Amino acid sequence: MTAKEKMTAPIASVGADVEQPSSNKLTNQSIADLPGKGNLQATNNAENTAKSANKKNPDDLETVSMMELYDTAYPPKLPIVDGLLYNGTYLFVGSPKIGKSFFMAQIGYHISKGLPLWGFSVRQGTVLYLALEDDYARLQQRLSRMFGIDVAEHFYFATRSKNLNEGLEEQLKEFLVAHADTRLVIIDTLQKIKEISVDKFSYANDYDIITKLKHFADEHNICILVVHHTRKMDSSDAFEMISGTNGLLGAADGAFIMQKEKRTDLKATVDITGRDQQDQKLYLKFEPELCLWKFGKAETELWKEPEDKVLSAVNTYLMEAGCFQGTASELMDKIQEINLVPNQLTRQLNIKAGRLYEDYGIRYDNKRCHDGRIITLEYEKE
């Protein structure tokens, strides 16, 4: 078993006919197979729930100590598109007719098929695209121009939905029940799910609508990508061009800003910022014949963390043993080159569980049983 190679920078562009490389062993996992399915806060969630139930007043402020934070193994936040898109709620912003809908169809198709996007590995799953400014005939024509007759079985569309305060959450919940492996929901556009408000530029209203979407995405462990428009005024900061107030970006997990120098240009840039990824800028070119965005270059190459000695030692041991289940003390006996006490090792693994999975494809679990805390380490099944 070899360590998972982590993609750090895009390579040549791909279209609808790209095959998934055999080395990308995480691509075909469903959400149900990944750690942290659902609204799990930690592997010892039952203990936390019990603590909460014992509170004298449910309105009391619930606090967690730094020690409790370190002693808890939280589910890792895994990328849907490596280095680009994670679970949570993101804005995708651009001026009208710039090519946002083609971009949405392209990213949805690649995720639903499990195909790398411009060399970025993806984790396959069902995609729901709320194309609320389109009709099915236009979608049919657009998709056939982009992908020919190569159908993505797990790519779903809707051209009408309720707004957020009148039942959209219930509609999405029903879809997720029917499609438990859903990874991505695209909402095109934000304006179509907002209530008509007298105050169009209310920070509180903008913050509230994105917060509701974020809570839904976090609860169901999915990504919601919200298409929105830029304002007409220019700014030296691309993210200040988001139409509306700063409440939109303030509540979101991140944003993509697509821009062109001129509307007729085929070249575009996409500025990316987010809580779970590094800021970067992509240079793309639109191919009119295929209606696909092709990758040019990335201005900021993704920074790669130096090798972690603890995680590397765990991987080296598992490459021979295959898996491990036991106490931290027993694990220390297996990797004696690490100069830590068992409690320190446990905390290191709790904190770095996400990186252990991303770098090496190793799932980590830490649960309490009658014999004490038991650590489980195993490679993700291909």
C-alpha positions as CSV (number, residue, x, y, z in Angstrom):
1,M,0.0,0.0,0.0
2,T,1.5,3.3,-1.0
3,A,0.8,6.8,0.3
4,K,-1.8,8.8,-1.5
5,E,-0.3,11.4,-3.8
6,K,-1.6,14.8,-3.0
7,M,-2.4,17.1,-5.9
8,T,-0.8,20.4,-5.4
9,A,-1.2,22.2,-8.7
10,P,-3.4,21.9,-11.8
11,I,-2.1,20.2,-14.9
12,A,-3.5,19.9,-18.5
13,S,-7.1,20.6,-19.1
14,V,-9.6,17.9,-19.4
15,G,-12.9,17.5,-21.2
16,A,-15.8,15.1,-21.0
17,D,-13.7,12.2,-22.3
18,V,-11.1,12.2,-19.6
19,E,-10.6,8.9,-17.8
20,Q,-10.1,8.7,-14.0
21,P,-6.5,7.8,-13.2
22,S,-6.1,4.6,-11.2
23,S,-3.9,6.3,-8.6
24,N,-6.8,8.5,-7.4
25,K,-8.2,6.0,-4.9
26,L,-10.6,8.4,-3.2
27,T,-12.5,9.5,-6.2
28,N,-15.3,6.9,-6.2
29,Q,-16.2,7.1,-2.5
30,S,-19.7,8.0,-1.5
31,I,-20.4,10.4,1.3
32,A,-21.8,7.5,3.4
33,D,-18.3,5.8,3.2
34,L,-16.4,8.9,4.4
35,P,-15.6,9.9,7.9
36,G,-17.8,12.5,9.4
37,K,-21.0,11.5,7.6
38,G,-23.9,13.7,8.7
39,N,-23.8,16.3,11.4
40,L,-21.3,14.5,13.6
41,Q,-19.2,16.8,15.7
42,A,-16.8,14.2,17.0
43,T,-16.2,10.5,17.3
44,N,-17.1,10.8,20.9
45,N,-20.3,12.7,20.1
46,A,-22.3,10.6,22.5
47,E,-20.2,11.8,25.4
48,N,-20.6,15.4,24.3
49,T,-24.4,14.9,24.0
50,A,-24.5,13.4,27.5
51,K,-22.6,16.5,28.9
52,S,-25.1,18.8,27.2
53,A,-28.1,16.9,28.5
54,N,-26.8,17.3,32.1
55,K,-26.7,21.1,31.8
56,K,-29.0,22.8,34.3
57,N,-30.5,25.2,31.8
58,P,-30.6,24.6,28.0
59,D,-30.1,28.3,27.5
60,D,-26.8,28.3,29.4
61,L,-23.7,29.0,27.4
62,E,-22.0,25.7,26.4
63,T,-18.3,25.9,26.6
64,V,-15.4,23.6,25.7
65,S,-12.0,23.8,27.3
66,M,-8.8,23.7,25.2
67,M,-8.0,20.3,26.8
68,E,-11.4,19.0,25.6
69,L,-10.8,20.4,22.1
70,Y,-7.5,18.5,21.9
71,D,-8.9,15.3,23.3
72,T,-11.7,15.2,20.7
73,A,-11.4,13.7,17.3
74,Y,-13.5,15.8,14.9
75,P,-14.4,14.5,11.5
76,P,-11.9,15.9,8.9
77,K,-13.2,18.4,6.4
78,L,-12.4,16.8,3.1
79,P,-12.2,18.5,-0.3
80,I,-14.7,17.7,-3.0
81,V,-12.3,19.1,-5.6
82,D,-8.8,19.0,-4.1
83,G,-7.5,22.5,-3.4
84,L,-10.6,24.2,-4.8
85,L,-13.9,23.2,-3.2
86,Y,-14.8,21.8,0.2
87,N,-18.0,21.0,2.1
88,G,-19.7,24.2,3.2
89,T,-21.3,27.1,1.4
90,Y,-19.5,29.0,-1.3
91,L,-20.4,32.0,-3.5
92,F,-19.5,31.9,-7.3
93,V,-19.8,35.4,-8.5
94,G,-19.5,37.0,-11.9
95,S,-21.2,39.5,-14.2
96,P,-24.2,38.4,-16.3
97,K,-23.3,36.2,-19.4
98,I,-19.7,35.8,-18.4
99,G,-19.9,31.9,-18.5
100,K,-20.9,31.1,-14.9
101,S,-23.5,28.6,-15.9
102,F,-21.1,26.7,-18.2
103,F,-18.7,26.6,-15.3
104,M,-21.4,25.2,-13.0
105,A,-22.3,22.5,-15.5
106,Q,-18.7,21.6,-16.0
107,I,-17.9,21.2,-12.3
108,G,-21.1,19.3,-11.6
109,Y,-20.5,16.9,-14.5
110,H,-16.9,16.1,-13.3
111,I,-18.0,15.5,-9.7
112,S,-20.9,13.4,-10.7
113,K,-18.7,11.3,-13.0
114,G,-15.7,11.2,-10.8
115,L,-13.4,12.8,-13.4
116,P,-10.5,15.1,-12.4
117,L,-11.1,18.8,-13.1
118,W,-8.1,20.3,-14.7
119,G,-5.9,17.8,-12.9
120,F,-7.5,18.4,-9.5
121,S,-8.8,15.1,-8.0
122,V,-12.5,15.0,-7.2
123,R,-14.5,12.8,-4.9
124,Q,-17.4,11.4,-6.8
125,G,-21.0,11.9,-5.7
126,T,-24.5,12.9,-6.8
127,V,-24.9,16.6,-7.9
128,L,-28.1,18.6,-7.8
129,Y,-28.1,21.7,-10.0
130,L,-30.9,24.2,-9.4
131,A,-30.8,26.0,-12.8
132,L,-33.5,28.5,-11.8
133,E,-32.9,30.9,-14.7
134,D,-33.1,28.1,-17.3
135,D,-35.6,25.7,-18.8
136,Y,-35.0,22.0,-19.6
137,A,-34.8,22.5,-23.3
138,R,-32.0,25.0,-22.9
139,L,-30.2,22.7,-20.4
140,Q,-30.4,19.9,-22.9
141,Q,-28.8,21.9,-25.7
142,R,-26.1,23.3,-23.4
143,L,-25.1,20.0,-21.9
144,S,-25.1,18.2,-25.3
145,R,-22.7,20.9,-26.7
146,M,-20.4,20.5,-23.7
147,F,-20.4,16.7,-23.2
148,G,-21.9,15.1,-26.3
149,I,-24.0,12.1,-25.5
150,D,-21.9,11.0,-22.6
151,V,-24.5,11.1,-19.8
152,A,-23.7,11.6,-16.1
153,E,-26.1,9.3,-14.4
154,H,-25.9,11.0,-11.0
155,F,-26.3,14.6,-12.2
156,Y,-29.8,16.0,-11.5
157,F,-31.4,19.3,-12.5
158,A,-34.4,21.4,-11.4
159,T,-35.5,24.7,-13.0
160,R,-38.0,25.7,-10.3
161,S,-37.8,25.6,-6.5
162,K,-39.3,27.3,-3.4
163,N,-37.4,30.1,-1.9
164,L,-35.4,29.6,1.2
165,N,-38.0,30.8,3.7
166,E,-40.9,29.0,2.1
167,G,-39.8,25.4,1.8
168,L,-36.5,25.1,-0.1
169,E,-34.8,23.3,2.9
170,E,-37.5,20.7,3.0
171,Q,-37.2,20.1,-0.8
172,L,-33.4,19.7,-0.5
173,K,-33.9,17.3,2.5
174,E,-36.2,15.1,0.4
175,F,-33.6,15.0,-2.4
176,L,-30.8,14.0,0.1
177,V,-33.0,11.2,1.5
178,A,-33.4,9.8,-2.0
179,H,-29.7,10.4,-2.9
180,A,-27.6,9.8,0.2
181,D,-24.3,10.1,-1.7
182,T,-25.0,13.8,-2.7
183,R,-21.9,15.9,-2.6
184,L,-22.8,19.2,-4.3
185,V,-25.9,21.4,-4.6
186,I,-25.6,24.3,-7.1
187,I,-28.1,27.2,-6.7
188,D,-28.2,29.3,-9.8
189,T,-28.9,32.1,-8.8
190,L,-29.1,33.5,-5.2
191,Q,-31.7,36.0,-6.2
192,K,-34.1,33.2,-7.2
193,I,-34.3,31.8,-3.7
194,K,-34.4,35.1,-1.8
195,E,-37.6,36.7,-0.5
196,I,-38.5,40.1,-2.0
197,S,-37.3,42.6,0.5
198,V,-37.9,46.3,0.8
199,D,-34.3,46.7,2.1
200,K,-32.2,45.3,-0.8
201,F,-28.9,46.2,0.9
202,S,-29.4,44.9,4.4
203,Y,-26.2,43.3,5.9
204,A,-28.4,41.4,8.4
205,N,-30.6,39.9,5.6
206,D,-27.6,38.9,3.4
207,Y,-25.8,37.4,6.4
208,D,-29.0,35.5,7.4
209,I,-29.6,33.8,4.1
210,I,-26.1,32.5,3.6
211,T,-26.0,31.4,7.3
212,K,-29.1,29.3,6.7
213,L,-27.5,27.7,3.7
214,K,-24.3,27.1,5.6
215,H,-26.1,25.5,8.5
216,F,-27.9,23.2,6.1
217,A,-24.6,22.3,4.3
218,D,-22.8,21.6,7.6
219,E,-25.7,19.6,8.9
220,H,-25.8,17.3,5.9
221,N,-22.0,17.3,5.1
222,I,-22.4,18.6,1.6
223,C,-21.2,21.6,-0.4
224,I,-23.7,24.3,-1.6
225,L,-22.3,26.5,-4.4
226,V,-24.4,29.7,-4.8
227,V,-24.2,31.6,-8.1
228,H,-24.5,35.4,-7.7
229,H,-23.7,38.6,-9.7
230,T,-21.1,41.3,-9.3
231,R,-22.0,44.9,-8.8
232,K,-21.4,47.4,-11.6
233,M,-18.8,49.5,-9.9
234,D,-15.1,48.4,-10.2
235,S,-12.8,47.8,-7.3
236,S,-9.2,46.9,-6.8
237,D,-10.3,44.1,-4.5
238,A,-12.2,41.5,-6.5
239,F,-14.3,40.4,-3.5
240,E,-15.6,43.9,-3.0
241,M,-17.4,43.5,-6.3
242,I,-20.0,41.0,-4.9
243,S,-23.4,42.5,-5.4
244,G,-25.1,43.3,-2.0
245,T,-23.4,43.8,1.3
246,N,-20.4,42.2,3.0
247,G,-22.8,40.0,4.9
248,L,-22.8,37.5,2.0
249,L,-19.0,36.9,2.0
250,G,-18.9,37.2,5.8
251,A,-21.2,34.3,6.3
252,A,-19.9,32.1,3.5
253,D,-17.1,29.6,3.8
254,G,-15.5,31.1,0.7
255,A,-16.0,32.7,-2.7
256,F,-15.0,32.4,-6.4
257,I,-14.9,35.7,-8.4
258,M,-14.9,35.3,-12.2
259,Q,-13.8,38.3,-14.3
260,K,-13.0,39.3,-17.8
261,E,-11.3,42.4,-19.1
262,K,-14.0,42.7,-21.8
263,R,-17.3,40.8,-22.1
264,T,-16.3,39.4,-25.5
265,D,-13.0,38.0,-24.2
266,L,-12.6,34.2,-24.2
267,K,-10.1,34.5,-21.3
268,A,-11.2,34.9,-17.7
269,T,-9.7,34.8,-14.2
270,V,-11.1,33.2,-11.1
271,D,-10.0,34.6,-7.7
272,I,-10.6,32.1,-4.9
273,T,-10.6,32.7,-1.2
274,G,-11.9,30.5,1.6
275,R,-11.6,29.3,5.2
276,D,-10.3,25.8,4.2
277,Q,-8.1,26.6,1.3
278,Q,-5.3,29.0,0.3
279,D,-6.1,32.1,-1.7
280,Q,-5.3,31.6,-5.4
281,K,-6.0,32.9,-8.9
282,L,-6.9,30.7,-11.9
283,Y,-6.5,31.7,-15.5
284,L,-9.0,30.1,-17.8
285,K,-9.9,30.1,-21.4
286,F,-13.4,29.4,-22.9
287,E,-13.5,27.0,-25.9
288,P,-16.6,28.1,-27.9
289,E,-16.8,24.9,-29.9
290,L,-17.1,22.7,-26.8
291,C,-18.4,25.4,-24.4
292,L,-15.9,24.2,-21.9
293,W,-13.5,26.2,-19.7
294,K,-9.9,25.1,-20.2
295,F,-7.2,25.6,-17.6
296,G,-4.3,27.9,-18.3
297,K,-2.3,28.5,-15.1
298,A,-2.6,29.2,-11.4
299,E,-1.0,32.3,-10.2
300,T,-0.4,30.9,-6.7
301,E,0.8,27.3,-6.5
302,L,-0.7,25.5,-3.5
303,W,1.6,25.4,-0.6
304,K,2.4,21.9,0.6
305,E,3.0,21.4,4.3
306,P,6.3,19.7,5.2
307,E,6.1,16.0,6.1
308,D,4.8,15.3,9.5
309,K,7.0,12.7,11.3
310,V,4.1,11.3,13.4
311,L,1.8,10.8,10.5
312,S,4.6,9.4,8.3
313,A,5.5,6.9,11.0
314,V,1.9,5.8,11.3
315,N,1.7,5.3,7.6
316,T,5.0,3.4,7.5
317,Y,3.7,1.0,10.2
318,L,0.3,0.5,8.5
319,M,1.9,-0.2,5.1
320,E,3.2,-3.4,6.7
321,A,0.5,-4.1,9.3
322,G,-2.5,-3.1,7.1
323,C,-4.6,-1.8,10.0
324,F,-4.4,-1.1,13.8
325,Q,-6.8,-1.3,16.6
326,G,-5.8,-0.8,20.2
327,T,-4.8,1.7,22.8
328,A,-2.4,4.6,22.4
329,S,0.2,2.8,24.5
330,E,0.0,-0.2,22.2
331,L,0.4,2.0,19.1
332,M,3.4,3.6,20.7
333,D,5.0,0.2,21.0
334,K,4.6,-0.2,17.2
335,I,6.1,3.2,16.3
336,Q,8.9,3.6,18.9
337,E,10.8,6.1,16.8
338,I,8.3,8.8,17.8
339,N,9.3,10.4,21.1
340,L,5.9,11.0,22.6
341,V,3.8,9.8,25.5
342,P,0.5,8.0,24.7
343,N,-1.6,11.0,25.6
344,Q,0.4,13.3,23.3
345,L,0.2,10.8,20.5
346,T,-3.6,10.7,20.8
347,R,-3.9,14.4,20.7
348,Q,-1.6,14.7,17.7
349,L,-3.8,12.2,15.8
350,N,-7.0,14.0,17.0
351,I,-5.8,17.3,15.6
352,K,-4.3,15.9,12.4
353,A,-6.9,13.3,11.5
354,G,-7.9,15.3,8.4
355,R,-4.3,15.5,7.1
356,L,-3.7,11.8,7.9
357,Y,-6.7,11.0,5.6
358,E,-5.8,13.5,2.9
359,D,-2.1,12.6,2.7
360,Y,-2.2,8.9,3.2
361,G,-5.8,7.8,2.9
362,I,-5.8,6.6,6.5
363,R,-9.1,6.7,8.5
364,Y,-8.7,7.5,12.2
365,D,-11.2,6.7,14.9
366,N,-10.9,7.2,18.7
367,K,-13.7,5.8,20.8
368,R,-14.2,5.0,24.5
369,C,-15.1,1.5,25.4
370,H,-15.0,-0.6,28.7
371,D,-11.2,-1.1,28.3
372,G,-10.6,2.6,27.8
373,R,-10.0,4.6,24.6
374,I,-9.5,2.4,21.5
375,I,-7.8,3.8,18.4
376,T,-8.6,2.4,15.0
377,L,-6.4,3.1,12.0
378,E,-7.1,1.7,8.5
379,Y,-6.6,2.6,4.9
380,E,-9.7,3.7,3.0
381,K,-11.1,0.8,1.0
382,E,-10.8,1.3,-2.7
